[in-house]
Amino acid sequence: MHYMAWINSIFRSNTNRFWLALGLILWVLVVREASRVPVTHDEVNTIALSQVPVWDIVTYKDPIPNNHILNTLLIKVEMAILGDSLLISRLHNVLAFLPFFLFSVLLARRLFADLWLQFALVGLITMQPYMLDFFAVARGYGLSVAFEVMSLYFLFARLESGRFRDLILTMVCAALGVYANFTLLNLYFPMLLVLIVHGFLRYRHGYVFRWKTEATALVGISAVLGALSLLPFMRMMETRQFVYWGTAGFLEDTARPMIAALRSGTEYFRWSNEHVYIILMVLISILILSGLLLWKFAASKRDALAVFGLLGLTVLYNHLQFWLMDVPFLNARTALFLIPLVSLAMGMGLSAWVNFRPGIGFAAVLVVACLSVQHVVRGFNGRSIYEWYYDENTYDVLRDINYMIETEQLTKPVKLNCHWIFYPSLSYHIGRQCPDAIELVPYHKEIQKDTDALFYYTQSDERDALQEKYGPVREYGWGSRFLLRRK
């Protein structure tokens, strides 16, 4: 009865109906993208890894960065129960969007009473095309961020109530997020410190602090996570899997590529990525600094302090890793977890302005909310994943080759060569859709001018080198990719 009453309340409240409609619209976009986008370059390896024994997955026997352990395990379970299909491999991430959105709304409602402020925060977190992409692929990033937002909600519940249950849920969700993607360790340790400081302050102010019980819980959860993560993390370090990250600095290696990715190729007044980076960094900095300077006007000084402290500690921890352990700075997708943290800090800045100068504050809230809406409307692609945009046309290539095979009665299988970057996606779909019609040349990285393949799928930068023996029959991506045929 309790759950039925809660469900009925959703439909009786106009506000709840609004959130339900918005969440369903965004989820339909994610489902549609997951069902129509070809497998991406990195997913192929992840899906293949999911078919090895569980022990090999959890111990990182094959130390490949594509093994986001919890994500890989879920793919294994899904494929064992529901079968081998691309959408099934992506299913857990598609479903993870639901708690991601739900807890974003619950977090916004816990922090802010005003509906527009709630909408601005939810928009900043969830209405990002780049973020939505990761709930439509079989990688661990989206799953990890869903657990992060759940953890943040329970963290603020803990700060308000002091309940032991909320402390447990905070750390369990954070630990699951780490197991889905190890880069969330950058948030896990700062969150642990915030909980420890909060417990100490409660004790100082006379609250009952069950320090033995709470300390045991924090240590126990962290110990279990450490035991599960130690061997995989050591193997990642031994095989130098962080070389793809940067060493120039946090702004250069993390903030700049993240903002470029969040843009998702959307045109704004013909601004370059550099212009967009500078403008957004200025706006974000103004809102965060405003929140700090106007801290006493925050709806909850405790929550504001926790938000800014958590963001500052996370950035500091990222720097400490670099200074003390030579762990490079994160890139765009590995820093995806920063989006909710920065959004919370921006929300606190907006809230402070609303309380300090309501006219200016509400104008700023409306601008942020409208920018989020127009950006997801204009920027969401649904046909390709921004991070792996080059795999957008795999289905088109196979369809076009099959059409020529059937209409020209070509002898099967026809041989197809390709640029190395397209190989994983082509290999996956040829093996499942047309293994008898098309034979893919073995993987290689160099241009093969003397290949005997009838077709060659490549990028524009290789077209000239192949033009002596091959001519274009189809072009994709506004001339960035070509299907060539032997003359």
C-alpha positions, -999 to 999 in steps of 0.1 A, spaced: 0 0 0 28 24 8 43 20 -27 9 23 -44 2 55 -25 35 69 -36 28 60 -72 -6 76 -70 9 108 -56 30 111 -87 0 114 -109 -19 137 -85 8 163 -83 14 186 -113 50 190 -103 55 153 -101 38 148 -135 62 174 -149 92 155 -136 78 122 -148 72 135 -183 107 151 -185 124 119 -173 104 97 -198 113 120 -227 150 119 -219 148 81 -213 131 76 -247 160 95 -263 185 72 -246 166 40 -255 163 52 -291 200 60 -293 210 27 -277 188 8 -302 200 25 -334 237 33 -329 262 7 -342 286 -8 -317 314 16 -309 351 9 -310 357 4 -273 324 -15 -267 336 -44 -289 364 -52 -265 342 -47 -234 316 -72 -248 343 -97 -256 358 -94 -222 324 -101 -206 325 -137 -219 356 -147 -200 353 -163 -165 341 -141 -137 374 -145 -118 393 -133 -148 371 -102 -150 373 -92 -113 411 -98 -111 419 -80 -143 437 -111 -157 437 -94 -191 446 -58 -180 426 -39 -206 412 -5 -198 378 -14 -214 371 -37 -184 350 -15 -162 344 -44 -138 308 -40 -126 298 -30 -161 315 -60 -176 299 -83 -151 264 -70 -158 270 -75 -196 279 -111 -188 247 -116 -168 225 -99 -194 239 -119 -223 236 -152 -204 199 -146 -196 186 -126 -225 210 -135 -254 237 -120 -275 225 -87 -289 239 -52 -288 209 -37 -271 210 -64 -244 247 -55 -238 237 -19 -233 206 -27 -212 219 -20 -177 232 14 -187 199 23 -204 181 13 -172 206 31 -151 194 64 -165 162 60 -145 177 62 -111 202 87 -124 173 111 -134 152 102 -103 179 109 -78 189 141 -97 154 153 -91 153 141 -55 187 158 -49 175 191 -64 143 189 -43 163 183 -11 186 212 -17 162 238 -32 126 247 -25 121 267 -56 109 247 -87 129 268 -111 161 263 -91 154 226 -90 148 225 -128 181 245 -134 201 219 -114 184 189 -130 190 205 -164 227 210 -157 231 174 -146 209 154 -169 202 175 -200 236 172 -215 239 153 -248 274 142 -239 262 127 -206 232 110 -222 255 92 -247 270 72 -219 237 57 -209 233 43 -245 266 23 -246 280 -7 -229 307 11 -209 309 19 -172 308 57 -172 270 62 -172 265 35 -146 291 50 -124 276 85 -126 242 71 -117 256 56 -85 274 89 -79 242 109 -80 225 84 -57 254 87 -33 252 125 -33 215 123 -25 222 101 5 251 122 16 229 153 19 203 132 36 230 121 61 241 157 67 205 167 75 193 137 95 225 121 109 209 87 102 233 58 102 213 43 72 221 73 51 258 70 59 258 34 47 238 41 15 262 70 7 293 49 9 277 17 -7 265 37 -37 299 55 -40 317 21 -38 295 6 -65 303 37 -86 340 31 -82 336 -6 -92 318 6 -123 346 30 -131 377 34 -111 381 72 -118 353 77 -93 379 72 -66 386 109 -72 352 115 -55 351 85 -31 379 96 -8 368 133 -6 332 120 2 347 98 29 365 127 44 333 149 44 315 121 63 343 118 89 344 156 95 306 157 97 306 129 123 332 147 143 313 180 142 281 162 154 300 148 183 314 183 191 279 198 191 266 172 216 249 148 193 252 111 200 280 99 178 282 61 175 318 64 165 326 27 168 296 16 147 301 44 121 338 41 119 335 3 115 310 8 87 333 33 68 364 12 73 345 -20 63 330 -7 31 363 9 21 382 -23 29 359 -44 8 362 -19 -21 400 -19 -16 402 -57 -17 382 -59 -48 401 -30 -65 437 -35 -54 448 -62 -79 430 -46 -109 445 -12 -100 480 -26 -96 477 -42 -130 465 -10 -145 496 8 -131 520 -20 -142 507 -18 -178 508 20 -178 471 24 -187 471 61 -177 494 72 -206 462 83 -225 456 110 -198 474 143 -197 501 159 -176 498 196 -187 474 205 -159 438 202 -147 425 231 -168 443 220 -199 438 182 -197 404 180 -179 384 212 -181 392 222 -217 384 188 -233 354 183 -210 338 216 -222 346 208 -258 329 174 -253 299 190 -236 294 212 -266 288 180 -286 296 198 -319 266 222 -315 272 255 -333 271 287 -312 275 319 -332 304 302 -351 325 302 -319 355 280 -318 360 255 -290 385 280 -275 358 307 -274 333 283 -259 358 272 -233 367 307 -222 330 319 -220 318 288 -201 348 289 -177 341 325 -169 304 319 -163 310 288 -142 337 306 -122 314 336 -116 286 314 -103 308 293 -81 327 324 -67 293 341 -61 282 311 -41 313 313 -20 312 351 -15 274 351 -8 276 319 13 256 334 42 226 339 17 225 302 9 193 284 17 214 260 38 249 271 48 257 235 58 247 221 23 266 250 6 297 243 26 294 206 18 290 212 -19 320 236 -23 341 215 1 334 183 -19 342 200 -52 374 216 -38 385 183 -22 379 164 -54 400 188 -75 427 188 -48 427 150 -47 431 149 -84 462 172 -81 476 151 -52 475 120 -73 495 138 -99 520 154 -75 526 123 -53 520 93 -75 525 107 -111 489 98 -120 480 120 -149 450 143 -150 417 129 -163 403 135 -198 368 143 -208 350 109 -204 370 98 -173 361 131 -157 324 127 -164 317 125 -126 326 162 -123 295 173 -141 271 167 -111 297 182 -87 302 214 -108 264 216 -114 258 215 -76 283 243 -71 267 263 -98 232 256 -83 245 269 -49 257 301 -67 223 306 -83 205 300 -50 227 326 -32 219 352 -59 181 344 -56 183 351 -19 206 381 -22 191 398 -52 159 380 -63 155 398 -96 191 391 -107 190 356 -92 158 345 -110 170 360 -143 202 339 -140 182 308 -131 159 312 -162 190 317 -184 207 286 -171 174 265 -174 167 278 -209 203 271 -220 200 235 -208 168 230 -227 179 244 -260 213 226 -258 197 192 -254 172 199 -282 199 212 -306 228 190 -294 214 155 -290 223 135 -320 208 101 -315 226 87 -345 261 85 -331 280 86 -299 301 118 -297 331 101 -282 331 75 -309 315 95 -337 335 77 -364 315 45 -360 282 62 -369 281 47 -404 288 10 -398 252 0 -406 252 23 -437 285 7 -451 272 -28 -447 239 -19 -462 255 -3 -492 279 -32 -498 250 -57 -495 230 -37 -519 258 -38 -545 262 -76 -539 226 -83 -545 220 -59 -574 252 -68 -593 252 -105 -584 287 -103 -569 304 -135 -558 302 -140 -521 319 -133 -499 333 -100 -511 364 -88 -494 364 -56 -474 395 -37 -462 393 -8 -438 410 19 -418 420 3 -384 397 26 -364 366 11 -381 377 -25 -377 361 -34 -343 327 -21 -352 327 -37 -387 340 -70 -374 313 -72 -347 284 -65 -371 297 -85 -401 300 -115 -378 264 -111 -367 246 -98 -398 264 -110 -429 292 -134 -423 286 -152 -456 284 -121 -477 314 -100 -465 349 -111 -455 368 -85 -435 406 -83 -440 426 -89 -408 433 -60 -385 462 -37 -395 472 -1 -388 491 8 -420 475 17 -454 474 -14 -476 477 -1 -511 483 -35 -527 453 -52 -510 431 -74 -532 399 -64 -514 370 -53 -536 360 -26 -512 380 -3 -489 363 17 -461 385 45 -449 389 81 -437 394 111 -460 431 113 -451 438 79 -467 418 85 -498 445 101 -519 470 73 -511 445 47 -524 432 66 -554 454 48 -579 435 15 -574 403 26 -557 376 51 -565 348 64 -541 313 48 -544 298 63 -512 307 91 -488 296 95 -452 299 121 -425 300 151 -450 330 137 -468 350 126 -438 346 88 -445 345 70 -478 336 36 -491 360 29 -520 358 2 -547 385 -13 -568 386 3 -603 
